[in-house]
Amino acid sequence: MPAKEKRKIIAFGDGGRVISIPKPFVDYHNLKPKDEVEILYDSILIIIPKGAKLSEEKEKLLKQLLE
């Protein structure tokens, strides 16, 4: 389900910021309110749904990105 979208950053609370998750991603991963996701970030942001099964290739790429 690879995709590319632009999203606007929304102010939230006392200095916080929010970016909404695209509906196709939410639907594909069957995400519900209060579900947890793992967030990896540096110069890029990666959201991994809890329980997602990543291929060895993706695991290796993520490890390289975080080094």
N, CA, C and O of each residue as an XYZ file, in Angstrom:
268
protein
N       0.795     -1.196      0.000
C       0.000      0.000      0.000
C       0.843      1.269      0.000
O       0.446      2.258      0.616
N       1.973      1.274     -0.659
C       2.789      2.491     -0.701
C       1.986      3.674     -1.246
O       1.188      3.521     -2.171
N       2.203      4.832     -0.672
C       1.520      6.052     -1.101
C       2.341      7.257     -0.671
O       3.250      7.154      0.152
N       2.002      8.386     -1.242
C       2.660      9.638     -0.884
C       1.594     10.713     -0.823
O       0.818     10.877     -1.764
N       1.552     11.446      0.278
C       0.580     12.519      0.466
C       1.244     13.691      1.156
O       2.281     13.535      1.801
N       0.652     14.856      1.023
C       1.075     16.024      1.791
C       0.029     16.256      2.868
O      -1.170     16.132      2.618
N       0.488     16.593      4.067
C      -0.392     16.849      5.205
C       0.021     18.161      5.857
O       1.202     18.508      5.876
N      -0.954     18.885      6.389
C      -0.662     20.117      7.121
C      -0.493     19.810      8.596
O      -1.156     18.927      9.141
N       0.397     20.543      9.233
C       0.615     20.420     10.669
C      -0.389     21.327     11.371
O      -0.563     22.486     10.994
N      -1.047     20.790     12.395
C      -2.084     21.503     13.125
C      -1.579     21.775     14.546
O      -1.002     20.895     15.185
N      -1.803     23.006     15.034
C      -1.447     23.338     16.414
C      -2.367     22.562     17.348
O      -3.549     22.380     17.057
N      -1.813     22.104     18.481
C      -2.590     21.309     19.425
C      -2.131     21.615     20.840
O      -0.957     21.443     21.167
N      -3.045     22.065     21.673
C      -2.717     22.315     23.074
C      -1.671     23.402     23.249
O      -1.647     24.382     22.504
N      -0.814     23.222     24.234
C       0.192     24.214     24.600
C       1.502     23.965     23.858
O       2.478     23.504     24.449
N       1.518     24.268     22.572
C       2.742     24.141     21.789
C       2.888     22.826     21.051
O       3.848     22.645     20.302
N       1.954     21.902     21.245
C       2.026     20.623     20.541
C       1.613     20.761     19.083
O       1.039     21.773     18.682
N       1.906     19.752     18.310
C       1.542     19.721     16.895
C       0.960     18.358     16.554
O       1.309     17.355     17.177
N       0.069     18.321     15.564
C      -0.604     17.087     15.167
C      -0.579     16.969     13.646
O      -0.728     17.961     12.933
N      -0.387     15.744     13.160
C      -0.553     15.422     11.744
C      -1.518     14.248     11.700
O      -1.296     13.241     12.372
N      -2.581     14.364     10.921
C      -3.540     13.256     10.854
C      -2.973     12.108     10.023
O      -2.159     12.311      9.123
N      -3.425     10.895     10.347
C      -3.004      9.694      9.628
C      -3.997      9.462      8.489
O      -5.205      9.504      8.722
N      -3.527      9.222      7.271
C      -4.431      9.026      6.134
C      -5.406      7.854      6.366
O      -5.020      6.802      6.874
N      -6.661      8.060      5.987
C      -7.699      7.044      6.177
C      -7.345      5.710      5.536
O      -7.579      4.677      6.164
N      -6.790      5.664      4.315
C      -6.432      4.354      3.751
C      -5.436      3.586      4.631
O      -5.524      2.362      4.733
N      -4.489      4.292      5.269
C      -3.525      3.663      6.183
C      -4.249      3.124      7.415
O      -4.011      1.995      7.846
N      -5.136      3.947      7.975
C      -5.915      3.547      9.155
C      -6.758      2.319      8.840
O      -6.778      1.359      9.610
N      -7.452      2.352      7.708
C      -8.311      1.233      7.316
C      -7.495     -0.032      7.056
O      -7.864     -1.113      7.517
N      -6.395      0.094      6.325
C      -5.563     -1.053      5.967
C      -5.036     -1.768      7.211
O      -4.983     -2.997      7.260
N      -4.645     -0.976      8.220
C      -4.070     -1.542      9.438
C      -5.107     -1.706     10.550
O      -4.772     -2.073     11.676
N      -6.366     -1.431     10.218
C      -7.475     -1.598     11.164
C      -7.203     -0.875     12.483
O      -7.398     -1.434     13.562
N      -6.748      0.381     12.379
C      -6.425      1.170     13.570
C      -7.683      1.800     14.154
O      -8.561      2.268     13.428
N      -7.745      1.801     15.459
C      -8.875      2.367     16.191
C      -8.354      3.427     17.154
O      -7.170      3.426     17.491
N      -9.235      4.344     17.607
C      -8.796      5.321     18.609
C      -8.185      4.608     19.817
O      -8.681      3.571     20.256
N      -7.140      5.161     20.328
C      -6.375      4.667     21.482
C      -5.432      3.514     21.148
O      -4.699      3.062     22.027
N      -5.426      3.015     19.893
C      -4.423      2.020     19.492
C      -3.044      2.671     19.559
O      -2.910      3.880     19.372
N      -2.032      1.866     19.825
C      -0.664      2.375     19.865
C       0.028      2.144     18.529
O      -0.220      1.150     17.846
N       0.900      3.080     18.172
C       1.774      2.934     17.012
C       3.188      3.263     17.468
O       3.382      3.999     18.436
N       4.167      2.717     16.771
C       5.566      3.034     17.057
C       5.980      4.132     16.087
O       5.684      4.062     14.895
N       6.665      5.143     16.606
C       7.104      6.262     15.770
C       8.622      6.326     15.806
O       9.228      6.434     16.872
N       9.225      6.257     14.629
C      10.673      6.392     14.474
C      10.914      7.716     13.760
O      10.234      8.031     12.784
N      11.878      8.490     14.243
C      12.130      9.759     13.583
C      13.559     10.228     13.740
O      14.246      9.934     14.718
N      13.964     10.958     12.746
C      15.232     11.670     12.691
C      14.951     12.806     11.714
O      14.265     13.765     12.070
N      15.467     12.717     10.495
C      15.102     13.706      9.488
C      13.855     13.251      8.726
O      13.328     13.989      7.894
N      13.383     12.025      9.015
C      12.130     11.510      8.466
C      11.306     10.952      9.621
O      11.830     10.707     10.708
N      10.015     10.756      9.376
C       9.108     10.223     10.391
C       8.478      8.954      9.840
O       7.946      8.951      8.730
N       8.538      7.876     10.616
C       7.976      6.591     10.194
C       7.000      6.129     11.268
O       7.339      6.106     12.451
N       5.792      5.764     10.861
C       4.776      5.274     11.786
C       4.576      3.791     11.518
O       4.266      3.392     10.395
N       4.757      2.970     12.561
C       4.596      1.526     12.430
C       3.452      1.084     13.337
O       3.553      1.218     14.557
N       2.370      0.562     12.769
C       1.249      0.104     13.592
C       1.671     -1.047     14.493
O       2.487     -1.882     14.103
N       1.111     -1.087     15.705
C       1.400     -2.162     16.646
C       1.021     -3.495     16.012
O      -0.067     -3.638     15.454
N       1.913     -4.459     16.102
C       1.643     -5.777     15.546
C       1.940     -5.904     14.063
O       1.707     -6.963     13.481
N       2.457     -4.838     13.429
C       2.775     -4.912     12.001
C       3.892     -5.918     11.757
O       4.863     -5.968     12.512
N       3.760     -6.696     10.732
C       4.778     -7.673     10.345
C       5.615     -7.057      9.226
O       5.136     -6.880      8.106
N       6.867     -6.735      9.540
C       7.749     -6.128      8.549
C       8.642     -7.200      7.927
O       9.118     -8.105      8.612
N       8.856     -7.081      6.633
C       9.746     -8.010      5.954
C      11.176     -7.786      6.451
O      11.492     -6.736      7.010
N      12.027     -8.782      6.241
C      13.432     -8.643      6.637
C      14.064     -7.440      5.961
O      14.874     -6.732      6.559
N      13.689     -7.213      4.711
C      14.231     -6.083      3.946
C      13.851     -4.758      4.605
O      14.693     -3.870      4.735
N      12.597     -4.618      5.020
C      12.160     -3.381      5.673
C      12.812     -3.230      7.042
O      13.215     -2.127      7.411
N      12.922     -4.319      7.803
C      13.592     -4.272      9.107
C      15.036     -3.794      8.945
O      15.512     -2.961      9.716
N      15.723     -4.328      7.940
C      17.120     -3.956      7.675
C      17.208     -2.474      7.302
O      18.092     -1.765      7.783
N      16.303     -2.013      6.455
C      16.292     -0.604      6.050
C      16.044      0.296      7.239
O      16.725      1.311      7.386
N      15.088     -0.041      8.094
C      14.816      0.758      9.278
C      16.014      0.826     10.197
O      16.328      1.887     10.736
N      16.685     -0.293     10.379
C      17.876     -0.331     11.219
C      18.952      0.605     10.649
O      19.611      1.326     11.399
N      19.125      0.590      9.328
C      20.111      1.474      8.687
C      19.732      2.941      8.857
O      20.593      3.791      9.085
N      18.451      3.228      8.744
C      17.995      4.617      8.884
C      18.226      5.160     10.283
O      18.441      6.359     10.457
N      18.185      4.293     11.275
C      18.321      4.738     12.674
C      19.754      4.752     13.165
O      20.004      5.155     14.301
N      20.711      4.322     12.340
C      22.121      4.332     12.758
C      22.694      5.725     12.672
O      23.868      5.930     12.983
